[in-house]
């Protein structure tokens, strides 16, 4: 993928942003919005609140607002 993300806007979802991301690594960060991650391919390891989570394709994880991940 040549771009880090793609923003998809839909008029019926005024407060929802959809980002499609192909990541190998992302440093810890947080934001003021909730974040729902759906994993489409590959196995992933996520660190959040001193916990380690392993995901597989078809699984998802939800981060609360202001939750480092």
Order of alpha helices (4+ residues) and beta strands (2+ residues): beta-beta-beta-beta-beta-beta
